[in-house]
Amino acid sequence: MRVGVPRSLSFYYLFPFIRSFLNELGVLWLESPRTSEHDLTYLDLCPTDEPCVSVKVAFAHAKNLLDRGADILLVPTVVSLSNTAYCCPKMIGLPSMLKAGLGLDDSRLLSPTIDFKDNPDKWRLSWIEAAHRLGVDDPELANRALDKGLEAWRKTERYLASSKTPVIEVIEGSVNPCGLDLGELARAKEHPDGHRDHWTTGVMGHAYILHDVFGKKVMKVLSGYGSVITPEEVPVEDANEALKEIPDGDKAWTIEARILGAALHLLKQRKVERMVFVTAFSCGPASIIENYIVKEAENQGIPLLNLAVDEHFGDAGLITRLEAFMDSVRPAPVRPAAGERIAADSRESHDVNRKQSSRIQCGDIARQAVGGDRAAAFSGRRLPSSAPFGLVNMGNLGIALEAMFNYMRVPVVRAPAVTEDMALAGKELAPEFICSPMVNVLGQVRYLADRGIDRILMIQGKGRCRLGWYSQVMQTILDRAGYQVRLVAVDSPFPWRDKGKAFLEAYNEIAGGTGAARALGGLALAIRKLAVMDRASDILREIRARESVRGEGDKKFAQFLLELREAKSFLAIERTLIRFAREVQKIPTDPVDPINVLIVGEIYVVNEPFASKDAEKILGSLEERVRVYNNLGISEWVAYHLLKMPRAVKNYHQVAAAAAPYLAPDVGGHGRESVGETVLAKTRQIDGVLHLFPFTCMPEIIAQNVLVRVSKELDIPVLSLMISEQTGVQGLQTRLEAFCDLLAGRRKRAQKHGS
């Protein structure tokens, strides 16, 4: 049996591990070569357009190996490489995407797990099972091979840092660190002939971008201006030390945390005179770490260029942009003697001027964005502790949160529904490739801050998705823009040993002297309002599909929300629901058999009408009658993630089991649920599935990729829509109309043939 190892996202970091493991087992294996320009013609093997180019390239590499006679592909499911953080969801979901996109069955793909965080004692078993599938039945031999692989991985990592050797040289086999003495190999990087100056450029980015077909042009141009240093050439301990200054820095995605730590170390220690941050277009984790790199570069007065590359990036534009940046930050005209630095006093003066210029520019941008001198308006002012907290909103969640804090006697001000102006305000300051939920939330935060609210409540919790970083990143963005507002972040208190203290500190600041009993009472009231809203929403979906006069149900629902907001007791809450249900029953209906459409996707877009362009309401108002189903209500999320209610836990495991043949690992967010709910929809008389997610949402990009195969194999239509600020309502309505017409046609044909 010949094993194929594609050069993919994980392989650039795990190549010594995989090679040593397979060699120790004594199995035959093939490895795909470095990506070529020709490989780019096969990127359409990836069934969807949204994944980053490094994912698309993995499809070309996998196909290359299969065409060369590989019997089975080895692509690890890399969940975590440390005990504190996960890896990028796309690394976790890559095997599932390859399996779905290339139409592979289980016999053609081997995907053992690496998971130091959640399963530190169990993930090794998957590699022993992998060895068994490769014909090695000796568990001791498999364990030795695994240990050899881990040893080679760590030794190579140390070698790259000590020798300043580019990782590509080890991958291509020009050096063999596993058989060399690290102490004797440490050497300083030489300056090749032809360099135009003596400055050092930090080139930050993923190894599979910097040293592949996309980044090699960047590296070639930058090397012509002096020495360059990449993240792998910074010792791990130095990167980790610099990362400590970022709250929860060790909980960032492992590879991206390494890049961030390396960048911060080089900037803080002033080991580079300029920096270029190279990312794949729409890279999710990069949109988070970019914020901290930009901030530190500004603080140090070190020029920084952000560069996003993809398969469409042309050489001419790339080189022009790089040369323009490098030429604009050249050293002083008077060259120092060989090996010497510019005089310290001259350099310090240069840095101070650059810092001042950078900060003035940032302040000007902030003032222009909010229409006045925002920093001056807040200068030296802090609201008293009795001042209200600001609440951001998602759909009707604000009604429940407001009820909870009112019951606790904590004054709050709820942001209104998201508007175009709010979204624009968020976009002005947000990172380029951040998802639209954060853009909208940042717009709401600015709305509250502009009205004098200087403490705003946010949730956080570092995981696979970027949501847990919103509060932290937005705080940095707002600080740089001159806002004197503080985001009070609340995380789950569990496990209590690790998170209990931080939770109590946040709770005491928010609740003041409110006792635990009243806090629990407020929480119970909020949860009940959430459940009632979700139940009423489903009643609304039913009446929309059947009402004779369109829009009558929405009028009743609007009145229901007003009454629910005023309800102060459990009895009052129940009465509002009963009254709404009775009023809806009075609405005249038509005898129709509506099309059944299930909505799945990312929870914010699914539940926030502005984010989805009110897709639910559009479906409910089409000429073709549509009954919408949505199992992603906020009360369901609370029931599972917060309360662990038996019914919710059972339902979650049922959905995960349904997804497992197509997407087994948890890739974060609701990616796995989107797949599982679609699989189950086939057995629940659902005619079609509408999959909604925001631009650059990592978990849902994986789900979208896998859903192509699910749709084909189960014969259930799936319409995946990526929503961004560029999405127009008219265009969305046209697509939804066409989708529902297709579903209606399928149903008629099925009824005609008696199926």
TIBARO-470122 format. One line per field, with one value per residue (C-alpha): residue number from 1; x negated, z, y negated. Coordinates in steps of 0.001 Angstrom, whole numbers. Example, Ala and Ser with C-alpha at 12.3 -4.5 7.8 and 13.67 -1.06 7.14 Angstrom:
i = c(1  2)
c1 = c(-12300  -13670)
c3 = c(7800  7140)
c2 = c(4500  1060)
***
This chain:
i = c(1  2  3  4  5  6  7  8  9  10  11  12  13  14  15  16  17  18  19  20  21  22  23  24  25  26  27  28  29  30  31  32  33  34  35  36  37  38  39  40  41  42  43  44  45  46  47  48  49  50  51  52  53  54  55  56  57  58  59  60  61  62  63  64  65  66  67  68  69  70  71  72  73  74  75  76  77  78  79  80  81  82  83  84  85  86  87  88  89  90  91  92  93  94  95  96  97  98  99  100  101  102  103  104  105  106  107  108  109  110  111  112  113  114  115  116  117  118  119  120  121  122  123  124  125  126  127  128  129  130  131  132  133  134  135  136  137  138  139  140  141  142  143  144  145  146  147  148  149  150  151  152  153  154  155  156  157  158  159  160  161  162  163  164  165  166  167  168  169  170  171  172  173  174  175  176  177  178  179  180  181  182  183  184  185  186  187  188  189  190  191  192  193  194  195  196  197  198  199  200  201  202  203  204  205  206  207  208  209  210  211  212  213  214  215  216  217  218  219  220  221  222  223  224  225  226  227  228  229  230  231  232  233  234  235  236  237  238  239  240  241  242  243  244  245  246  247  248  249  250  251  252  253  254  255  256  257  258  259  260  261  262  263  264  265  266  267  268  269  270  271  272  273  274  275  276  277  278  279  280  281  282  283  284  285  286  287  288  289  290  291  292  293  294  295  296  297  298  299  300  301  302  303  304  305  306  307  308  309  310  311  312  313  314  315  316  317  318  319  320  321  322  323  324  325  326  327  328  329  330  331  332  333  334  335  336  337  338  339  340  341  342  343  344  345  346  347  348  349  350  351  352  353  354  355  356  357  358  359  360  361  362  363  364  365  366  367  368  369  370  371  372  373  374  375  376  377  378  379  380  381  382  383  384  385  386  387  388  389  390  391  392  393  394  395  396  397  398  399  400  401  402  403  404  405  406  407  408  409  410  411  412  413  414  415  416  417  418  419  420  421  422  423  424  425  426  427  428  429  430  431  432  433  434  435  436  437  438  439  440  441  442  443  444  445  446  447  448  449  450  451  452  453  454  455  456  457  458  459  460  461  462  463  464  465  466  467  468  469  470  471  472  473  474  475  476  477  478  479  480  481  482  483  484  485  486  487  488  489  490  491  492  493  494  495  496  497  498  499  500  501  502  503  504  505  506  507  508  509  510  511  512  513  514  515  516  517  518  519  520  521  522  523  524  525  526  527  528  529  530  531  532  533  534  535  536  537  538  539  540  541  542  543  544  545  546  547  548  549  550  551  552  553  554  555  556  557  558  559  560  561  562  563  564  565  566  567  568  569  570  571  572  573  574  575  576  577  578  579  580  581  582  583  584  585  586  587  588  589  590  591  592  593  594  595  596  597  598  599  600  601  602  603  604  605  606  607  608  609  610  611  612  613  614  615  616  617  618  619  620  621  622  623  624  625  626  627  628  629  630  631  632  633  634  635  636  637  638  639  640  641  642  643  644  645  646  647  648  649  650  651  652  653  654  655  656  657  658  659  660  661  662  663  664  665  666  667  668  669  670  671  672  673  674  675  676  677  678  679  680  681  682  683  684  685  686  687  688  689  690  691  692  693  694  695  696  697  698  699  700  701  702  703  704  705  706  707  708  709  710  711  712  713  714  715  716  717  718  719  720  721  722  723  724  725  726  727  728  729  730  731  732  733  734  735  736  737  738  739  740  741  742  743  744  745  746  747  748  749  750  751  752  753  754  755)
c1 = c(0  -1397  -565  -191  -1055  213  -1605  1213  1880  696  -2113  -4456  -4455  -4232  -6457  -9181  -6556  -4781  -7964  -9561  -6353  -5989  -9681  -9709  -6674  -8463  -5585  -5957  -4875  -4704  -4876  -3538  -6085  -6051  -3082  -3716  -1998  -470  1148  3133  5146  6584  7908  11439  11229  12298  16094  16589  14871  14778  11883  8487  6048  4023  7090  7713  4100  4483  7049  4536  1864  4225  5298  1644  900  3942  2980  -543  821  1275  3664  4556  4044  2689  4107  4169  7065  5004  7228  4550  776  678  2621  4050  5264  6920  5693  7463  10814  9658  6806  9338  11757  9312  9611  13401  13236  10872  13013  16168  14671  12762  15516  13297  14647  13212  10799  8961  8397  6520  7035  5606  6064  3575  5199  3031  5807  8996  7672  4014  4121  6321  5278  2311  4778  5887  2303  2012  5226  3753  681  3004  4758  1330  559  -1384  342  -2313  -1093  -4564  -6080  -3338  -4002  -7741  -7036  -4813  -7500  -10081  -7807  -7269  -11004  -11769  -9137  -10577  -14165  -13378  -11564  -14617  -16926  -14982  -15268  -18930  -20258  -18040  -17329  -14184  -11666  -11461  -15058  -14157  -11000  -12889  -15525  -18535  -19226  -18474  -18145  -17089  -20534  -22637  -23942  -21988  -24682  -27219  -24839  -23827  -24904  -24037  -22350  -24687  -23840  -24030  -25685  -23448  -21467  -20415  -20646  -21570  -18174  -16432  -12849  -10543  -8340  -5449  -2933  -2162  -4976  -2654  -2116  -5596  -7450  -4965  -4143  -2276  -4903  -8141  -7842  -7429  -10446  -12556  -11776  -12307  -15578  -16903  -16667  -18593  -18237  -14799  -13572  -10442  -8449  -10147  -13504  -12411  -12955  -9707  -10566  -11106  -7816  -5966  -7479  -6351  -2917  -2403  -1681  1481  4339  5066  2374  1583  5204  4962  4822  1494  -178  1139  72  -3440  -3381  -2036  -4591  -7440  -6251  -5883  -9327  -10996  -9171  -9631  -13292  -13808  -15417  -13838  -13626  -10446  -7885  -5679  -2682  -1682  1660  3953  6941  9780  7641  9785  7148  4974  7764  7379  3589  3145  4643  1890  -919  305  572  -2962  -4420  -2811  -4151  -7668  -7496  -8388  -6859  -4435  -2892  126  255  3017  2330  4460  4444  5450  2643  593  -3202  -3338  -1051  -2706  -6239  -5226  -3551  -6472  -9088  -7100  -6915  -10560  -11834  -9726  -11356  -14969  -17776  -19285  -21305  -24577  -25548  -26980  -30203  -29931  -28227  -27305  -23879  -22670  -23596  -21285  -20367  -19546  -17546  -15637  -14741  -13544  -11393  -9861  -8891  -7381  -5428  -4050  -3097  -1418  557  1621  2845  4801  6384  7344  9013  10970  12157  13221  15064  17224  17571  15628  12757  13873  10777  11147  14823  13954  10704  10346  14006  15210  18825  19646  20077  23850  23845  25602  23894  24369  25871  25280  28069  28648  32164  34443  31789  31699  35231  34131  30874  32656  35141  32329  30453  33603  34519  31012  31507  28484  29072  28516  28971  29724  28409  31164  31395  28428  28692  26673  25053  23988  22550  20617  19292  18070  16512  14505  12468  12730  9951  10358  11219  13136  16624  19696  21044  18058  18463  22077  21310  18482  20943  23348  20524  19609  23282  23423  20062  21079  24021  21925  21926  18400  18918  20324  20960  19569  19133  15886  14468  11516  12240  12131  14305  13253  16258  14340  11821  14342  14242  10468  9801  12491  11037  7677  9322  11357  8323  6320  9219  9392  12484  12389  14816  14260  15683  16466  16048  17801  16651  18077  17117  16311  14008  14209  10611  9358  12097  13938  11874  12176  15908  16453  14504  16643  19829  19012  18344  21599  23897  22451  24209  26785  26992  26697  30383  31551  28971  30251  33814  32946  31202  34253  36512  34270  34118  37906  38300  35866  37840  41144  39692  38435  41836  43634  41194  42125  45832  45080  43313  46377  48858  46638  46895  50712  52142  54552  53367  49571  47989  50809  48697  45792  48059  49209  45620  44460  47187  46194  42580  43727  45834  43097  40599  42913  43629  42059  43051  43200  46993  46987  44556  46809  49841  48140  47475  51020  52454  50235  51205  54902  54562  52740  55511  57914  55908  57664  55612  55560  55662  52079  49388  46270  42718  40651  37280  34836  32399  28969  25708  23919  26026  25631  26590  29454  30934  30084  32456  30054  27213  29360  31114  34249  34066  36673  39210  38411  39057  42310  43573  42789  45566  44639  45794  42870  42860  39525  37917  35066  33567  30857  32842  30995  32938  31657  28090  28633  30291  27230  24199  25253  27768  26828  30473  30911  33193  30735  27744  29556  30467  26897  25452  28067  27075  23337  23886  25770  22864  20124  19981  19328  17799  16822  14695  16067  14743  16182  19210  22118  20284  20875  24492  25112  24064  25898  29150  29031  28561  31505  33634  33880  35876  38090  40022  37828  37812  34620  31992  30895  27366  26497  23109  21037  18077  14878  16711  14269  16553  19309  16874  15965  19639  20436  17696  18963  22627  21953  21468  24301  26698  25639  25654  28895  30621  31647  31170  28919  28507  25419  25331  22368  23703  21621  22194  22120  25137  28179  31734  33058  30396  30998  34744  34204  32027  34498  37364  35432  34522  38121  39352  36881  38163  41771  40910  39187  42185  44608  42464  42192  45957  46531  44366  45794  42533)
c3 = c(0  -1047  1151  -390  1752  187  908  2657  5447  8199  6310  6330  10120  10546  7733  10069  12223  9313  7499  10605  11569  8169  7874  11290  10308  7149  4772  1239  820  -1773  -1191  -3510  -4764  -4141  -5698  -9304  -11560  -13355  -10110  -10003  -12978  -10751  -7984  -9273  -7763  -4614  -4989  -3588  -4056  -466  1089  1227  -1534  712  1090  -2653  -3325  -1047  -3515  -6365  -4297  -3284  -6894  -7954  -5500  -6494  -10165  -9304  -7800  -4123  -2616  389  1454  4894  5985  9780  11536  13351  16184  18460  18698  22289  25495  25436  21903  18853  15295  12494  11734  8164  9425  11482  8592  5717  5617  5487  2729  654  1206  124  -2752  -4334  -3697  -1609  528  3922  2402  450  3272  6530  9019  12498  15015  16721  19758  22675  24151  24535  24215  25281  26393  23647  20318  20078  19721  16349  15079  16325  14438  11383  11609  11757  8558  6942  7785  11029  13754  16436  18822  20351  16940  16224  19550  18837  15404  16995  19517  16731  14814  17786  18492  14865  14930  18038  16879  13512  15167  17322  14351  12228  14936  15804  12255  10641  7893  5799  6389  2665  2670  5197  3316  38  1763  1226  4971  7464  10960  12547  11997  12942  16128  16660  18681  15872  13198  14616  12158  11389  8135  5543  3270  -349  -2921  -4576  -1500  -1782  1927  5328  7000  8120  7068  9152  6821  8837  7563  7262  5973  3395  1956  2274  817  -1803  -5232  -3780  -1386  -3116  -5328  -2192  -571  -3693  -3916  -200  -135  -2708  -134  2685  5075  5920  8941  9100  12105  12145  12622  15938  18901  20335  23828  22548  20656  23678  25972  23686  23445  27210  26826  24854  27171  26445  23773  24362  23469  19946  17150  17614  14298  14246  17862  16836  13991  16315  19024  16513  15076  18518  19572  16482  16858  20615  20510  17416  15494  12220  10547  8644  8453  5796  6903  4123  4421  2263  1062  3625  6217  9367  12129  10355  10727  14503  14938  12361  14864  17431  14883  13506  17015  18023  14719  15370  18924  17742  14686  12405  8907  8198  4958  4983  1871  1013  -1808  -3698  -7009  -8861  -7559  -10531  -10503  -11776  -9136  -6401  -7259  -7758  -4360  -2584  -4243  -3498  174  458  -1389  808  3992  2824  5277  5586  2536  4510  4728  8029  8092  7407  10275  12112  12852  12329  15250  18201  18654  14956  14971  18141  16638  13487  15537  17663  14576  13009  16179  16443  12774  13132  16209  14722  11610  13717  15723  12565  11163  14367  14461  10821  11353  14209  12977  15694  18143  19929  22116  23399  24184  26512  27872  31551  31935  33542  34295  37871  38689  38803  35151  32788  30863  27117  25560  21961  20226  17943  16637  19695  22176  23669  25045  27185  28310  29235  31349  33191  34115  35021  37413  38895  39189  36973  34698  31019  27651  24740  21292  18688  15756  13387  10551  7418  9198  12111  9769  7922  11223  12142  8730  9011  11897  11534  10119  6406  6489  9767  9569  9310  12805  14365  11935  13001  16706  16433  14788  17715  20188  18463  18506  22281  22885  20877  23262  26398  27369  28445  29675  27267  28029  25717  25831  25129  25262  23173  20962  17313  16109  16167  18276  21543  20347  19382  22698  22982  19402  19439  22625  20902  17820  19876  21932  18791  17373  20429  22142  25918  26284  28033  26931  29997  28803  30455  29851  30993  34620  33786  34510  37752  38746  35642  34983  38263  39521  36284  36141  39715  39027  35972  37833  40797  38519  36640  39471  42239  45441  43727  45433  43668  44201  42338  39593  39110  39092  36373  34369  34652  33481  30472  29518  29646  27436  24940  24846  24403  21593  19758  20131  18883  15958  14853  15078  12875  10296  10148  9623  7040  4878  4963  5666  3067  3492  3539  6490  9017  11074  11212  12613  15398  16104  16419  19006  20814  21143  22643  25237  25988  26640  29289  30938  34406  35656  34408  34419  32315  29869  29425  28895  26083  24248  24757  23575  20482  19586  19890  17758  15078  14958  13930  10788  7644  5861  2437  1917  665  927  1389  437  3507  3785  6640  7473  8804  9199  11480  14498  14186  10520  10980  13898  12990  10290  9202  8699  6669  4774  6448  4416  6618  5956  2232  2090  4010  1593  -1742  -4193  -3804  -250  1975  5493  7088  9824  12021  14682  15579  17968  20790  23431  21923  22173  25836  26565  25345  25911  29159  30888  29404  29474  28717  25749  24227  24854  23216  20205  19837  19827  17314  14967  15463  14712  11522  10420  11281  7922  6213  8899  12079  13982  15641  13469  15680  15465  14007  11064  12120  13048  9580  8044  10581  10336  6539  6743  9139  6958  4374  6840  8033  4853  4171  506  584  2859  2916  4301  5475  6677  6783  4549  5787  8435  8857  10223  7700  4770  5717  6044  2665  1060  2603  1900  -1834  -1377  1154  -1303  -4134  -2224  -322  -3232  -1189  -2683  -670  -1411  330  535  1858  3201  3352  3250  -548  -602  -2072  -1000  -4565  -5682  -2613  -3234  -6842  -5779  -3112  -5605  -8071  -5340  -4178  -7759  -8141  -4953  -6084  -9420  -7724  -5473  -8396  -10297  -7215  -6678  -10334  -10061  -6684  -4746)
c2 = c(0  -3362  -6326  -9795  -12829  -16074  -19289  -21109  -23599  -21276  -19606  -22591  -22417  -18654  -17393  -16026  -14331  -12625  -11613  -10119  -8305  -6657  -5825  -4166  -2082  -1026  -1829  -3186  -6783  -9526  -13242  -15909  -18462  -22183  -23957  -24969  -27462  -24471  -23299  -26533  -25314  -22579  -24809  -24257  -20772  -22584  -22612  -26132  -29493  -30728  -28703  -30413  -29576  -27251  -25008  -25027  -24067  -21035  -19658  -19922  -18169  -15378  -14811  -14761  -11947  -9906  -10212  -9027  -5833  -6581  -4041  -6158  -9777  -10637  -14012  -14498  -16187  -18812  -20022  -21500  -21598  -22915  -22406  -25942  -26619  -25136  -25292  -27142  -25465  -24897  -22720  -20766  -20408  -19891  -16061  -16304  -18909  -16759  -13688  -15519  -17492  -14601  -12057  -9771  -6968  -6049  -3527  -6266  -8746  -8254  -11061  -10416  -13223  -15514  -17108  -18225  -20379  -18364  -14807  -14845  -11202  -9751  -11215  -8816  -5949  -7301  -7031  -3465  -2722  -4464  -2222  788  -326  -648  2983  2506  4551  4041  1286  935  259  -2279  -4020  -4136  -5585  -8211  -9148  -9364  -11647  -13957  -14058  -14945  -17682  -19353  -19007  -20549  -23448  -24210  -23858  -26333  -28967  -28369  -28044  -30690  -28166  -28730  -25976  -25260  -24022  -21358  -20411  -20060  -17931  -20178  -19955  -17198  -18653  -15387  -13925  -16963  -18529  -21708  -23393  -23152  -24312  -27681  -30340  -33937  -34729  -36203  -39106  -37869  -40060  -42600  -43655  -47246  -48128  -46760  -46771  -43599  -42927  -40763  -38720  -37349  -34820  -31134  -28951  -27402  -30894  -32416  -29429  -28271  -29617  -32608  -33860  -32950  -36032  -38140  -36526  -37020  -40731  -41356  -39409  -41853  -44647  -42980  -40087  -38719  -36815  -34622  -33336  -29921  -31641  -33179  -30816  -29484  -30694  -34263  -34223  -32844  -35468  -38308  -36734  -37016  -40729  -39863  -38803  -35138  -35255  -31591  -30766  -32105  -29553  -27778  -28585  -32135  -32644  -31642  -34172  -36876  -36109  -36187  -39511  -41096  -39867  -41306  -44614  -45029  -44062  -46227  -43399  -44544  -47916  -47126  -44362  -42779  -40704  -38291  -36506  -34440  -36431  -36203  -34366  -34343  -34107  -36684  -39245  -38898  -38860  -41636  -44061  -43452  -43533  -46872  -48322  -47287  -48504  -51888  -51964  -51195  -53448  -50541  -50607  -47761  -46517  -44195  -42052  -39559  -37089  -34605  -32730  -35914  -38109  -39338  -39570  -43137  -44584  -42551  -43623  -47253  -47411  -45728  -47929  -51071  -50126  -49111  -52183  -54475  -53148  -52903  -53697  -57167  -58287  -58190  -54531  -53269  -51355  -47623  -45844  -49048  -50488  -54021  -56208  -55643  -59313  -59730  -56538  -57472  -60849  -59103  -56706  -59460  -61423  -58309  -57457  -60972  -60972  -57602  -58624  -61956  -60170  -57661  -60464  -62338  -59223  -58701  -62313  -62227  -58959  -60243  -63802  -65589  -65511  -62350  -62069  -65633  -65115  -62227  -63643  -62811  -61839  -58618  -57923  -56940  -53253  -53771  -54832  -52412  -49652  -49432  -46304  -45312  -43466  -40466  -40082  -40127  -39020  -42513  -42107  -39151  -40771  -43982  -41998  -40230  -43405  -45286  -42486  -42745  -46547  -47153  -50180  -49360  -51048  -48744  -49574  -49757  -47387  -47434  -49948  -50679  -53631  -51426  -48814  -51529  -52900  -49421  -48873  -52096  -50681  -46883  -44672  -44062  -40358  -40192  -38689  -40929  -40053  -41833  -44738  -45167  -44813  -47338  -49726  -49298  -49872  -53130  -54148  -53656  -55317  -58371  -58763  -58799  -55117  -54268  -50689  -48124  -44475  -41814  -38063  -36282  -32779  -31678  -28706  -27699  -30606  -34292  -35322  -34985  -37584  -40273  -42107  -42095  -43156  -45850  -47304  -47738  -49230  -51697  -52720  -53444  -55470  -57723  -56283  -56225  -53364  -50054  -46732  -44637  -41065  -38136  -34574  -31262  -30521  -26902  -25250  -27188  -26588  -28374  -30927  -31407  -34337  -36340  -35631  -36854  -40040  -40800  -39877  -42133  -45082  -44549  -43523  -45670  -44633  -42432  -39076  -35747  -34938  -38046  -37439  -33881  -35181  -37656  -34933  -32668  -35494  -36159  -32484  -32215  -35269  -33738  -30500  -32339  -34483  -31405  -29723  -32834  -33102  -29605  -30462  -33477  -31267  -29026  -31859  -33600  -30495  -30445  -33924  -35317  -38907  -38991  -40783  -40265  -37873  -40318  -43024  -40712  -39679  -43299  -43903  -40709  -41924  -45228  -43419  -40895  -43652  -45110  -41731  -41682  -38215  -34641  -34795  -37950  -36333  -33284  -35490  -37398  -34136  -32861  -36182  -36179  -32602  -33467  -36592  -34657  -32048  -34814  -35628  -34283  -31610  -29955  -26176  -25795  -23128  -25268  -24395  -23464  -25221  -24710  -27531  -26539  -28422  -30864  -31840  -35626  -35807  -33363  -35349  -38953  -40285  -43020  -40529  -38110  -40922  -39552  -36346  -34663  -37396  -37368  -33622  -34052  -36685  -34987  -34190  -30532  -29780  -28758  -27324  -28210  -26121  -27361  -25096  -27616  -29784  -31513  -29600  -26339  -27627  -28535  -25185  -23274  -25480  -27154  -24887  -21476  -20457  -16720  -17378  -19844  -17563  -14639  -16769  -18051  -14543  -13439  -16261  -15558  -11860  -12741  -14974  -12454  -10600  -13928  -16177  -14373  -16918  -20029  -22859  -25596  -27853  -25897  -24343  -20758  -21518  -22967  -19656  -17494  -19459  -19151  -15387  -15086  -17360  -14589  -12487  -15366  -16272  -19300  -20287  -22328  -23892  -27523  -27867  -31398  -32580  -35771  -36554  -34800  -32692  -29799  -27038  -27713  -27817  -24245  -23315  -24882  -22809  -19572  -20359  -20082  -16345  -16033  -17666  -15381  -12100  -12710  -14451  -17474  -20950  -23280  -26986  -28406  -32184  -34125  -37409  -40592  -44334  -44026  -41704  -43458  -42729  -42586  -40145  -38002  -37948  -36889  -33963  -32883  -33038  -30890  -28404  -28035  -27678  -24821  -23197  -23543  -21949  -19029  -18446  -18438  -15945  -13746  -13814  -12995  -9901  -8930  -9308)
***
